[in-house]
């Protein structure tokens, strides 16, 4: 199945379609897990196509809901664990992604005051939803609280796009095009983060004077 190549993430979406066509529910699980583990997989496209397979009679709604939801949870747990167990490394040893003690203290304070609402709301916001697990782990948010909040925030995303994909059937590609603005948001966010990182790095590491 060919996808509109005008979309910036068209090749990625086509890859997702091929994975699901080849592996079925396992593909839905793996792709949703990868998307929740901060790998740039458009989870809305995964669930839209999964819903389309339901309209074709290949799977049931319950099957794609379970596969998508479990994949979402496993990916979120993995990212949470990276933040939780990599906290010291990010603070002290990592030179590429370094979190100062002061900044980490601010993250801790924020999650102590607003962590529940932050995780719940961010799980239904495109782009942000995949990355909120990392700061939750860094702040050592209690695992079971993180889990139920992530589950509660993920269900509308998984169920909503699955139902939409089934409802629109083979028109799912057009609906994906309607969501193509997310492609540009992703690119803009990546560019902004790179520019910010380069700026902060230049402030930390000023160029040596000619006399040195």
C-alpha positions as CSV (number, residue, x, y, z in Angstrom):
1,X,0.0,0.0,0.0
2,X,1.5,3.3,-1.1
3,X,1.3,6.3,1.1
4,X,1.4,10.0,0.2
5,X,5.1,10.9,-0.2
6,X,4.3,14.6,0.5
7,X,4.2,13.7,4.2
8,X,7.5,14.1,6.0
9,X,7.0,10.9,7.9
10,X,5.5,9.1,4.9
11,X,8.4,6.5,4.7
12,X,8.1,5.8,8.4
13,X,4.3,5.3,8.1
14,X,4.9,3.0,5.1
15,X,7.4,1.0,7.2
16,X,4.7,0.7,10.0
17,X,2.1,-0.5,7.5
18,X,4.6,-3.2,6.2
19,X,5.4,-4.3,9.7
20,X,1.7,-4.8,10.6
21,X,1.0,-6.5,7.3
22,X,3.8,-8.9,7.9
23,X,3.5,-9.6,11.6
24,X,-0.1,-8.6,12.6
25,X,-0.8,-7.9,16.2
26,X,2.8,-8.5,17.2
27,X,3.7,-5.6,14.8
28,X,1.1,-3.3,16.5
29,X,2.6,-4.2,19.9
30,X,6.2,-3.6,18.8
31,X,5.5,-0.4,17.0
32,X,3.5,1.1,19.8
33,X,6.2,0.1,22.2
34,X,8.9,1.7,20.1
35,X,6.9,4.9,19.8
36,X,6.5,5.1,23.6
37,X,10.2,4.4,24.0
38,X,11.0,7.8,22.2
39,X,11.7,6.1,18.8
40,X,10.0,8.3,16.1
41,X,7.1,6.0,15.3
42,X,3.8,7.8,14.7
43,X,1.5,5.9,17.0
44,X,-1.6,7.6,15.6
45,X,-0.8,6.1,12.2
46,X,-0.1,2.7,13.8
47,X,-3.5,2.6,15.5
48,X,-5.3,4.1,12.4
49,X,-4.0,1.3,10.3
50,X,-4.7,-1.3,13.0
51,X,-8.3,0.0,13.0
52,X,-8.3,-0.4,9.2
53,X,-7.3,-4.1,9.5
54,X,-10.3,-4.5,11.8
55,X,-12.6,-3.1,9.1
56,X,-11.1,-5.7,6.7
57,X,-11.9,-8.5,9.1
58,X,-8.2,-9.4,10.0
59,X,-8.5,-8.6,13.7
60,X,-11.0,-7.6,16.3
61,X,-11.1,-4.2,18.0
62,X,-10.3,-5.9,21.3
63,X,-7.2,-7.5,19.9
64,X,-5.8,-4.2,18.5
65,X,-6.7,-2.4,21.7
66,X,-4.8,-4.9,23.8
67,X,-1.8,-5.0,21.5
68,X,-1.6,-1.2,21.2
69,X,-2.1,-0.6,24.9
70,X,0.4,-3.2,26.1
71,X,3.0,-2.0,23.6
72,X,2.4,1.6,24.8
73,X,2.9,0.5,28.5
74,X,6.0,-1.6,27.8
75,X,7.7,1.3,25.9
76,X,6.7,3.7,28.7
77,X,8.2,1.4,31.4
78,X,11.4,1.1,29.4
79,X,11.8,4.9,29.1
80,X,10.9,5.4,32.8
81,X,13.6,2.8,33.7
82,X,16.2,4.6,31.7
83,X,15.5,7.8,33.6
84,X,15.2,6.1,37.0
85,X,18.3,4.0,36.7
86,X,20.3,6.4,34.6
87,X,19.8,9.4,36.9
88,X,23.4,9.4,38.3
89,X,24.9,8.8,34.9
90,X,23.0,11.8,33.4
91,X,24.1,14.0,36.3
92,X,27.8,13.0,36.5
93,X,29.2,11.1,33.6
94,X,27.2,11.8,30.4
95,X,28.7,14.6,28.4
96,X,26.2,14.6,25.5
97,X,23.0,14.8,27.7
98,X,24.0,16.3,31.0
99,X,21.5,17.2,33.7
100,X,22.9,19.5,36.4
101,X,22.0,18.8,40.1
102,X,20.1,22.2,40.2
103,X,18.1,21.3,37.1
104,X,17.4,17.8,38.5
105,X,16.2,19.3,41.7
106,X,13.8,21.5,39.8
107,X,12.5,18.4,38.0
108,X,12.1,16.6,41.4
109,X,10.2,19.6,42.8
110,X,7.9,19.9,39.8
111,X,7.0,16.2,39.9
112,X,6.4,16.4,43.6
113,X,3.9,19.2,43.1
114,X,2.4,18.5,39.7
115,X,3.6,15.0,38.7
116,X,0.2,13.3,38.5
117,X,-1.4,15.9,36.3
118,X,1.7,16.2,34.2
119,X,1.9,12.5,33.3
120,X,-1.8,12.2,32.8
121,X,-2.2,15.2,30.5
122,X,1.0,14.7,28.5
123,X,0.0,11.1,27.6
124,X,-2.7,12.6,25.3
125,X,-0.5,15.3,23.8
126,X,1.2,14.5,20.4
127,X,5.0,14.4,20.5
128,X,5.2,15.1,24.3
129,X,3.4,11.8,25.1
130,X,6.4,9.7,24.3
131,X,8.9,11.7,26.3
132,X,7.2,12.3,29.5
133,X,8.2,8.9,30.9
134,X,11.9,10.0,31.0
135,X,11.5,12.9,33.4
136,X,9.1,10.9,35.5
137,X,11.8,8.3,35.9
138,X,14.4,10.9,36.6
139,X,12.3,12.3,39.3
140,X,11.8,8.8,40.7
141,X,8.0,9.0,40.6
142,X,6.6,5.9,42.3
143,X,6.4,3.2,39.7
144,X,2.8,2.1,40.3
145,X,1.5,5.7,40.3
146,X,3.4,6.3,37.0
147,X,1.9,3.1,35.6
148,X,-1.8,3.8,36.4
149,X,-1.5,7.4,35.2
150,X,0.2,6.3,32.0
151,X,-2.5,3.7,31.5
152,X,-5.3,6.2,32.1
153,X,-3.8,8.7,29.7
154,X,-2.9,6.1,27.0
155,X,-6.3,4.4,26.7
156,X,-8.1,7.4,25.0
157,X,-5.3,7.6,22.4
158,X,-5.2,3.9,21.6
159,X,-9.0,3.4,21.6
160,X,-9.7,6.6,19.8
161,X,-7.4,6.1,16.9
162,X,-8.3,2.4,16.7
163,X,-12.0,3.2,16.5
164,X,-11.4,6.0,13.9
165,X,-9.3,3.7,11.8
166,X,-12.1,1.1,11.8
167,X,-14.8,3.7,11.0
168,X,-13.0,5.3,8.0
169,X,-11.7,2.0,6.6
170,X,-9.6,2.4,3.5
171,X,-9.9,6.2,3.9
172,X,-7.4,6.0,6.9
173,X,-4.6,7.4,4.7
174,X,-6.6,10.6,4.1
175,X,-7.1,10.9,7.9
176,X,-3.4,10.5,8.4
177,X,-2.9,13.3,5.9
178,X,-5.2,15.5,8.1
179,X,-2.8,14.8,10.9
180,X,0.3,15.7,8.9
181,X,0.7,18.9,10.8
182,X,2.2,16.7,13.5
183,X,5.1,15.9,11.1
184,X,6.0,19.6,11.0
185,X,5.6,19.9,14.8
186,X,8.1,17.1,15.2
187,X,10.6,18.6,12.9
188,X,10.2,22.1,14.4
189,X,10.7,20.6,17.9
190,X,13.8,18.7,16.9
191,X,15.3,21.8,15.3
192,X,14.5,23.9,18.4
193,X,16.0,21.3,20.7
194,X,19.2,21.1,18.7
195,X,19.6,24.9,18.5
196,X,19.0,25.1,22.3
197,X,21.5,22.4,23.0
198,X,24.1,24.0,20.8
199,X,23.5,27.4,22.5
200,X,23.8,25.9,26.0
201,X,26.9,24.1,25.0
202,X,28.5,27.2,23.6
203,X,27.7,29.0,26.9
204,X,29.3,26.2,28.9
205,X,32.4,25.8,26.6
206,X,33.5,29.3,25.5
207,X,36.0,29.3,22.7
208,X,39.7,29.6,23.9
209,X,41.3,33.0,23.5
210,X,44.0,33.4,20.8
211,X,46.7,33.6,23.4
212,X,46.0,30.1,24.7
